[in-house]
Amino acid sequence: MDDDVLYEKDPVTHIARLTLNRPAKLNAMTLDMYDRIVSCLDDVAEDDQIKVVILRGAGENFTSGVDMAEVYDWYGSPETANGSGRKRRPSQRRRLVVDRKTSHVYSRVTYHPKVIITEIRGFALGGGLEFLMGSDLCVVGDDAKVGMPATRYLGPVLGDLHLFFHRLGPVLAKDLLLTGRIAPASELSHLGIFTRYVPADQVHETAENLASQVARMPADGIVIAKEAYRLVEQSMGMGLSEVSSYLLHAYGTNLQFEKDEFNFVQRRSSGDLAETFDKAERFYE
């Protein structure tokens, strides 16, 4: 639904705003929302009057990431093997098609020709962390929490590893991916990975002010700079990120689970999602 992603742009101020609008669901993202985000970002890229995009979430959270209620449904209806009625995993070819499509949403942010500013309050998990890391500038509130908790359920090869290692550093990237923990932004604020770190009630105003400052820059200069930054980042080790992000996600999350391991996808398909999350948290904590 278009209402799940709000989009506005102002040619006078040269600023566009893209808002994830499912506050009752912590702005968890659906596949339809991904399509809408890409459409809006492509529109901004083609609009010569827009220099800056503010990406934010409605309410007091940025986003909890992908909507886990539907995540495995993205791969299509489960097939049956030999007419036995036994569910099969999605084929690797199907996983690659879907994972390539979803990973390109984050690439659209990382390699967008206009300046992307993320406005972070509350949760920035999973895809939210990817948006945060992929943006040019970010304003993070002291109530923010970041992480990739889905690594506990799907495997610790989620997200653009090149981007995480480049922006977070290998130590912190491995910490978040191998533990699946959610870290308070206050723990990371001294590392210099946030453009602005401010009290939660100042996030919106600070992001708007930052966007206004950037919007005074020459439009051609911004686009040329973005391409220059991309060239330098790729020469520093991100050159394979667009391929490896979806390739490793597809292979790295297609896991076999042992008897003493928590199979989130299997339990979710046969039970209530909230109950499954509760059991998973008890298992890990």
C-alpha positions as CSV (number, residue, x, y, z in Angstrom):
1,M,0.0,0.0,0.0
2,D,1.2,3.5,-0.8
3,D,0.2,4.7,2.7
4,D,2.9,2.4,4.1
5,V,5.6,4.6,2.5
6,L,4.9,8.4,2.5
7,Y,6.7,10.4,-0.1
8,E,6.9,14.2,-0.6
9,K,9.3,16.5,-2.3
10,D,9.7,20.3,-2.3
11,P,11.4,21.8,-5.3
12,V,11.8,25.1,-3.5
13,T,13.9,23.7,-0.6
14,H,15.3,20.9,-2.8
15,I,14.5,18.4,-0.2
16,A,12.4,15.1,-0.5
17,R,11.2,13.1,2.5
18,L,10.6,9.4,2.5
19,T,8.8,8.0,5.6
20,L,8.2,4.3,6.5
21,N,4.7,4.5,7.8
22,R,3.7,1.4,9.8
23,P,4.3,2.7,13.3
24,A,2.0,0.0,14.9
25,K,4.4,-2.6,13.5
26,L,7.6,-0.6,14.3
27,N,7.7,0.3,10.6
28,A,8.6,-3.3,9.7
29,M,9.1,-3.5,5.9
30,T,7.0,-5.6,3.5
31,L,8.0,-6.6,0.0
32,D,5.4,-4.0,-1.3
33,M,7.2,-1.3,0.7
34,Y,10.5,-2.3,-0.8
35,D,9.0,-1.7,-4.3
36,R,7.6,1.6,-3.2
37,I,11.0,2.7,-1.7
38,V,12.8,1.9,-4.9
39,S,10.2,3.7,-7.0
40,C,10.5,6.9,-4.9
41,L,14.3,6.8,-4.9
42,D,14.3,6.4,-8.6
43,D,12.0,9.4,-9.0
44,V,14.3,11.5,-6.8
45,A,17.3,10.5,-8.9
46,E,15.6,11.8,-12.0
47,D,14.4,15.0,-10.5
48,D,16.9,17.8,-11.0
49,Q,15.2,20.0,-8.5
50,I,15.9,17.6,-5.5
51,K,19.3,17.5,-3.9
52,V,18.6,15.7,-0.6
53,V,16.4,12.9,0.7
54,I,15.5,12.5,4.3
55,L,14.7,8.8,5.1
56,R,12.8,8.3,8.4
57,G,10.2,6.3,10.2
58,A,6.8,7.3,11.5
59,G,6.4,7.5,15.3
60,E,9.2,6.8,17.6
61,N,11.1,4.1,15.6
62,F,13.0,4.1,12.3
63,T,12.3,0.4,11.4
64,S,12.6,-3.0,13.0
65,G,13.7,-4.3,9.6
66,V,11.9,-6.9,7.4
67,D,8.5,-8.0,8.6
68,M,9.2,-11.4,9.9
69,A,5.6,-12.4,9.5
70,E,6.0,-12.6,5.8
71,V,9.8,-12.9,5.2
72,Y,9.9,-16.5,4.0
73,D,6.7,-16.0,2.0
74,W,8.7,-13.7,-0.3
75,Y,10.2,-16.8,-1.9
76,G,6.8,-18.1,-3.0
77,S,4.5,-20.8,-1.9
78,P,6.2,-23.9,-0.5
79,E,6.4,-26.8,-3.0
80,T,5.9,-30.4,-2.1
81,A,8.3,-33.2,-2.8
82,N,7.1,-36.2,-4.9
83,G,3.5,-35.5,-4.0
84,S,4.2,-36.5,-0.4
85,G,2.9,-33.2,1.0
86,R,6.3,-32.6,2.7
87,K,7.3,-28.9,2.4
88,R,10.5,-28.1,0.5
89,R,12.8,-25.2,1.0
90,P,12.8,-22.6,-1.7
91,S,15.2,-23.5,-4.6
92,Q,18.5,-21.6,-4.7
93,R,17.5,-20.1,-8.0
94,R,14.3,-18.7,-6.4
95,R,16.2,-17.4,-3.4
96,L,18.8,-15.6,-5.6
97,V,16.1,-13.9,-7.6
98,V,14.4,-12.6,-4.4
99,D,17.6,-11.7,-2.5
100,R,19.0,-9.9,-5.5
101,K,15.9,-7.8,-5.7
102,T,15.7,-6.9,-2.0
103,S,19.5,-6.2,-1.6
104,H,19.2,-3.7,-4.5
105,V,16.9,-1.6,-2.3
106,Y,19.9,-1.0,0.0
107,S,22.2,-0.4,-2.9
108,R,19.8,2.3,-4.2
109,V,20.5,4.1,-0.9
110,T,24.3,3.5,-0.8
111,Y,24.9,4.5,-4.4
112,H,22.1,7.1,-4.9
113,P,23.2,10.2,-6.8
114,K,21.5,12.6,-4.3
115,V,22.4,13.0,-0.6
116,I,20.6,10.5,1.7
117,I,20.1,11.5,5.3
118,T,18.7,8.9,7.7
119,E,16.8,10.1,10.8
120,I,17.0,7.4,13.5
121,R,14.9,7.1,16.6
122,G,14.2,3.8,18.4
123,F,14.9,0.6,16.5
124,A,17.1,0.5,13.5
125,L,17.4,-3.2,13.0
126,G,18.2,-5.5,10.1
127,G,17.4,-3.5,7.0
128,G,17.1,-0.4,9.2
129,L,20.8,-0.8,10.1
130,E,21.6,-1.3,6.4
131,F,19.8,2.0,5.5
132,L,21.7,3.7,8.4
133,M,25.1,2.4,7.2
134,G,24.3,3.1,3.5
135,S,23.2,6.7,3.9
136,D,25.5,9.6,3.4
137,L,24.7,11.4,6.7
138,C,22.7,10.2,9.7
139,V,21.2,11.8,12.8
140,V,20.8,9.3,15.6
141,G,18.9,9.8,18.8
142,D,20.1,8.7,22.2
143,D,17.1,6.3,22.3
144,A,18.2,4.4,19.3
145,K,19.1,0.7,19.2
146,V,20.9,-1.0,16.3
147,G,21.6,-4.5,15.3
148,M,20.9,-7.5,13.1
149,P,18.9,-9.8,15.4
150,A,17.6,-11.9,12.5
151,T,21.1,-13.4,12.3
152,R,19.9,-15.6,15.2
153,Y,17.1,-17.0,13.2
154,L,18.4,-17.0,9.6
155,G,22.2,-17.1,9.9
156,P,25.0,-14.6,10.5
157,V,25.5,-13.6,6.8
158,L,22.8,-11.0,6.6
159,G,23.3,-7.6,5.0
160,D,26.1,-6.1,2.9
161,L,29.2,-7.4,4.6
162,H,31.5,-5.1,2.7
163,L,29.5,-2.1,3.8
164,F,29.4,-3.2,7.4
165,F,33.1,-3.9,7.5
166,H,33.8,-0.6,5.8
167,R,31.5,1.6,8.0
168,L,31.6,-0.3,11.3
169,G,34.9,-2.0,11.2
170,P,35.4,-5.8,11.3
171,V,35.4,-6.1,15.1
172,L,32.0,-4.4,15.6
173,A,30.5,-5.9,12.5
174,K,31.4,-9.5,13.7
175,D,30.1,-8.6,17.2
176,L,26.7,-7.6,15.9
177,L,26.4,-10.4,13.3
178,L,27.8,-13.3,15.3
179,T,25.8,-12.6,18.5
180,G,22.6,-11.1,17.0
181,R,22.6,-8.6,19.9
182,I,20.9,-5.2,19.8
183,A,23.3,-2.5,20.8
184,P,22.2,0.9,22.3
185,A,23.4,3.7,20.1
186,S,25.0,5.2,23.2
187,E,27.5,2.3,23.2
188,L,28.6,3.2,19.7
189,S,28.4,7.0,19.7
190,H,32.1,7.5,20.4
191,L,33.2,5.5,17.4
192,G,32.4,8.2,14.8
193,I,29.9,6.2,12.8
194,F,27.1,8.6,13.3
195,T,27.1,12.1,11.7
196,R,25.1,13.6,14.6
197,Y,24.3,12.0,17.9
198,V,21.6,14.0,19.7
199,P,18.8,13.7,22.3
200,A,15.9,11.8,20.9
201,D,13.6,14.9,20.8
202,Q,16.1,16.8,18.7
203,V,16.5,14.2,15.9
204,H,13.9,15.6,13.6
205,E,15.0,19.2,13.9
206,T,18.6,18.3,13.5
207,A,18.0,16.2,10.4
208,E,16.0,19.0,8.8
209,N,18.7,21.6,9.5
210,L,21.3,19.3,8.1
211,A,19.3,18.7,5.0
212,S,18.9,22.5,4.6
213,Q,22.6,23.0,4.8
214,V,23.3,20.3,2.2
215,A,20.6,21.7,-0.1
216,R,22.6,25.0,-0.4
217,M,25.4,23.1,-2.2
218,P,25.5,23.2,-6.0
219,A,23.4,20.4,-7.5
220,D,26.0,19.3,-10.0
221,G,28.7,19.4,-7.3
222,I,26.6,17.0,-5.1
223,V,26.2,14.4,-8.0
224,I,29.8,14.6,-9.0
225,A,30.9,14.2,-5.4
226,K,28.7,11.2,-4.9
227,E,30.3,9.4,-7.9
228,A,33.7,10.4,-6.6
229,Y,32.9,9.0,-3.2
230,R,31.6,5.8,-4.7
231,L,34.8,5.3,-6.8
232,V,37.0,5.8,-3.7
233,E,34.9,3.4,-1.6
234,Q,35.0,0.7,-4.2
235,S,38.7,1.0,-4.6
236,M,39.0,0.6,-0.8
237,G,37.3,-2.8,-0.8
238,M,33.6,-2.3,-1.6
239,G,33.8,-3.2,-5.3
240,L,32.1,-6.6,-4.9
241,S,29.5,-5.5,-2.4
242,E,26.6,-5.3,-4.8
243,V,27.0,-8.9,-5.9
244,S,28.2,-10.5,-2.6
245,S,25.4,-9.0,-0.5
246,Y,22.6,-11.0,-2.1
247,L,24.8,-14.0,-3.1
248,L,26.0,-14.6,0.5
249,H,22.5,-13.9,1.9
250,A,21.0,-16.5,-0.3
251,Y,23.5,-19.2,0.5
252,G,24.3,-18.2,4.1
253,T,20.6,-18.2,5.3
254,N,19.7,-21.6,3.7
255,L,20.7,-23.5,6.8
256,Q,20.3,-27.0,8.2
257,F,19.4,-26.9,11.9
258,E,20.5,-29.4,14.5
259,K,18.3,-30.7,17.2
260,D,19.8,-28.4,19.8
261,E,19.5,-25.3,17.6
262,F,16.5,-23.0,17.2
263,N,14.8,-23.3,13.8
264,F,12.9,-20.0,13.7
265,V,11.5,-20.4,10.2
266,Q,10.1,-23.9,10.9
267,R,8.5,-22.9,14.2
268,R,7.1,-19.7,12.8
269,S,5.3,-21.6,10.0
270,S,3.6,-23.8,12.5
271,G,2.8,-21.3,15.3
272,D,2.1,-17.8,16.3
273,L,4.7,-15.3,15.3
274,A,4.8,-13.5,18.7
275,E,5.0,-16.8,20.5
276,T,7.8,-17.9,18.2
277,F,9.8,-14.7,19.0
278,D,9.2,-15.2,22.7
279,K,10.5,-18.8,22.5
280,A,13.5,-17.6,20.5
281,E,14.4,-14.9,23.0
282,R,14.2,-17.4,25.9
283,F,16.4,-19.8,23.9
284,Y,19.1,-17.2,23.3
285,E,19.0,-15.4,26.5
